[in-house]
Amino acid sequence: QVQLVESGGGLVQPGESLRLSCAASGFRFTRYEMRWYRQAPGKERELVASINTDGAWTDYAGYAKGRFTISRDNAKNTVYLQMDSLKPEDTAVYYCNCPNTGSWGQGTLVTVSS
């Protein structure tokens, strides 16, 4: 059974950092691109970052460039999203996704507020 489990969300103040994790199971993790999406209240889900199978290629939404870093550990079947210099507008539920399998995690809430 394909499963993606996100963790690491929480409440932080503007300017602080968080690292999200997504543990994958039930499929050949090393074969597939992985992505992070987010959905803010009242808004559509949007793509945050993507990473290829070996981590050599990454891509980011404009607002994430320079602040967020996507990475993966294929030995642990885990993809990460390091988020620095967080802003209130980064508040959202963050989701892990494998586009090839169509799998989604349950999401982890990130709240940035003073």
N, C-alpha and C positions, 0 to 999 in steps of 0.2 A: 504494500500500500504506500503510495507516494505521500510524503509528509514533509511540510516545511514549518518549522517552529521558530518564531522570532522572539527575541528577548533583548533587554537592555534599555528599554524606554523609561521615561520618568519625567519628573518636574525639575527643570534647571532654570537658572537665571540667564538673562541675555549675556552673551560673551563666553559662556561656559561650553563644555564639550560633553558629548556622549558617544559611546560606541555601541552600535546595534549588532546583534548576531542573528544568524539564521542557520539553524541546523537542519540539514536535509537527510532524508532517508527514503528507501523504497525505489530508488532509481539510480542509474549510473551517473552520479553527480559530476564526475570528471569529464563527461562527454558534452556537457551543455553550458551554454551561456546562462548567466544569472543576472537578475535585475532587482533593484529596489524601486518601489513606487511609494507615493504618499497621497493621502487624501485628507484635506483640511475640511473643517465643518462647513457644509453648504457648498462645497466645491467638488469638481470631478477628480477622479484619481489621475495622478500625473507621474510620468517617469522621472526618477531622480538620477539613477546611474545604472550603467551596465558594465559587465566584465566578461571577457571570453573565457575559454576553458582553462587556459594556463595562467591567466592573469596578465598576459603581456599587452592586452588591449583593454582600455577602459574608455567610457564616454559618460558625459555629465550634462545635465540640464544647466542652462546658463547661470541660474542662481546658486548652483552647487559648486561650480568651478572655483577652485582655490580655497574652498571651505570644507568640502566633503571629500572623503577618499573611500572608494570601494576596493575591497580586496577579498581574497579567498584562500582557504587552506584546504587543499584537496585531500590531504591525509586525514582531515577531521570532517570532511563533507560539510564545511561551514563557509558561509559568505558573510562579510562584515561591511558595516558602513560607519566609518569614523566621521563624526560631525563636529566641527570646530566653529568657534565664533558664532554660536547659535543666535538667532534672532526670533522675536515673537512670531513673525510670519512663517517660521519653520514649524510651528505647532501643527501637528497632524498625526494621523495614524499611519505608520510606516509598514509597508508590506514587502515581503520577499516573494519573488516570482521566478519560475523557470518557464520561459516562453515556449520551449519545445514540448513540454509535457502539459502546459496549461495549468500548472499547479500554483496555488497561492497559500500563503500562511494565514494565520488568524489576525495578524497585525499586532503592533506594539505602539502604544500611545506616547508621543513626545510632546511635552508642554513646556514652552519657553515663556516665562513670565517673571516679572520682578515683584 
